Amino acid sequence: MIVLAWFPPLWRAVMDHRLLAHYDGDLTRANLHPPLRRRVTA
C-alpha cells in the first residue's frame, strides 16, 4: 500500500473501489470533504 501512495492516481483507482465496497456503495455514510462530496454525488 505504501508503494501505491507514491502514485496518487493509482492510489485513488484502488482505494475508491475499496471505499465503495466498505460502505456497500452508500457514500452518504463516508466522511468526505464538502466540495468533493458535491462533485462525487453529482
Order of alpha helices (4+ residues) and beta strands (2+ residues): alpha-alpha-alpha
